[in-house]
Amino acid sequence: MTASGRHEQLLNQLAYPGISTKNERYKVSVALSKSLRLAYAARVDSDYYLQESIPTHRAVATVEAARSVVDHAIKWTEEVAAANGMR
C-alpha cells in the first residue's frame, strides 16, 4: 500500500522515519504518526460523511490526539531553543 495524498505521505514518513530505532526521535516520530492518524481519520469522516454523527468518545480521542501533537511540538521547540541558547 502506498500513500497517495500529502497527508498520507506525511503520516507514513512519521511512522517510518528512516532513522535508527535507537534514536530518541524515532519514538517521537512514530507517536506523532499515531496521534495524527486519529485526527486525519476524523477529518476525512467529517468531510465525506456529513450526515453522520461522531460519537463522543471518538471526538474526545481526536481532541486528545491533537493535544498530544501540540504538546510534542512545544517540547521539541523548547528543546531546540535551549540547545541553541535561546532560552
Number of C-alpha atoms within 10 A of each C-alpha: 3 7 12 8 8 9 13 14 13 16 21 16 15 20 19 14 18 9 11 10 11 8 9 10 14 18 16 17 19 18 18 21 21 17 21 21 20 18 21 16 12 16 13 10 14 14 9 9 11 9 7 9 10 13 8 9 9 13 15 11 15 21 15 15 20 17 13 16 20 13 12 16 13 12 12 14 12 14 14 13 12 11 10 9 8 9 9
